[in-house]
Amino acid sequence: MSKQDTTALQDKIKEKLQTVINSKQESDAPTEREIQLQQDEQLKKFASITKQKIISSKTELPPNNPPIPELLPWCKEQGDIIVLSDGTILSANPGARQVQNCKTVMLHESIRPGRVIPATIQLIQLLLESTPTAGSAATNRSLESVSTQQQRLRTLVKEALQENVSDIHIEVRAELAKIRFRKH
């Protein structure tokens, strides 16, 4: 056998070996269905440990507790988490670090985080698609229903956050109220 024949044979063997390796790697990679089954299993474990029911339908949610439009862009980026107006966090992966990140985002937006409830990815995606974003007509109507005092309090807290104050002091008297910010 000539040197060229030997080299050609080695190349063919390398190609076949690489084909076998590639097909083995592809067969070892989990399919989308297998990934979904693993996530469902983790969701069931979390629900069992926390003694909660997995929410899978809009009818299982209170009608007066819609998703928060202000957090919708962040939730859409994540894809499997959504925050309701009372601070409840619905997550398809409630044991993930993403839930802690969500709580941090909520606190940054002056929203108190509530319970973490397991929910199906299908429900979360439905809520993400059907919820109007901040600035839409539905959001403006909900802001109109907030009392003047609530709007003033929210403005006060936002100003305090922008000024990076540590305390807000409110002294209420019969004819006036004094408001002071304290920075540390």
Secondary structure, 3 states (H helix, E strand, C coil): CCHHHHHHHHHHHHHHHHHHHHHHHHHHCCCHHHHHHHHHHHHHHHHHHHCCCCECCHHHCCCCCCECHHHHHHHHHHCCEEEECCCCEEECCCCCHHHHHHHHHHHHCCCCCCCEEEECHHHHHHHHHHCCCCCCHHHHHHHHCCCHHHHHHHHHHHHHHHHCCCEEEEEECCCCEEEEEECC
